[in-house]
Amino acid sequence: MIYRYTLDESPFEDLHDAGMHVSREVVTPRSVEAVGARRCTPRSSGCAALPGGRAIGWNEVSCG
């Protein structure tokens, strides 16, 4: 299953590089939405805060 997470952007700071933001504290998602099921193998994961309180969560996967 693949999920989309919405996070509060206030704890994140801009790294001023490739558009990445980091938080030095644990951030609990405001909402989690299942967006699909895939037969894939996770390789890495992360999240990015966007303006307006939105965020992108991703899993880098290998799908066969």
N, C-alpha and C positions, 0 to 999 in steps of 0.2 A: 504494500500500500504506500502511496506517496501522499504527503501532507503539506498543506500551506499554513504557515504560522503567521499570526499578526502580533507584533510586539510593540510595547511602549518605546518610542525612540529616545526619550530623555536620558537614559543611562548610557547611550552610545556616543562615542566621539569619532569624528572624522579623522582618518589617517592621512588625508591629503595626498593620496597616491592614486590607486586604480579604482577609486570609488568605494573603498572598503571602510566600514565602521566597526568599532570594537566596544565591548562593555567589560569593565573590570569587576563587575558584580553579576550574580545570577539574575537572569531576566525571565520571569514567568510569562508564557504566552497569554495574550488577552483572549485569543481564540485559536482553535485548530480546526482545519477543514480537510477532510479526506478528498483528494482530487483524482484518484485513480489507483488502479492495481496493475502492477507489472511483474513479470517474472524476470527479475533483474538481481544483480549482485551489487550491493553498496560498496563504493571505493572510498568515498569521503563525504562529509556533510558540513553544513554551515548555515548562517543566516546573515542577512544584510538589512539594515534599517533604511527606510525611505522617508522622504518628507511626508507630513500629514499623518504620522503614526502608523504607517504601513511598513511591512517588512517582507523580505523574500527569504524563504528557507529552501534549501536545496539538498539533494543527495546526488553526488556524482555516481553514476551507475554504469555497469556493463550489462547490456541486454543481449541475450542470445536468441 
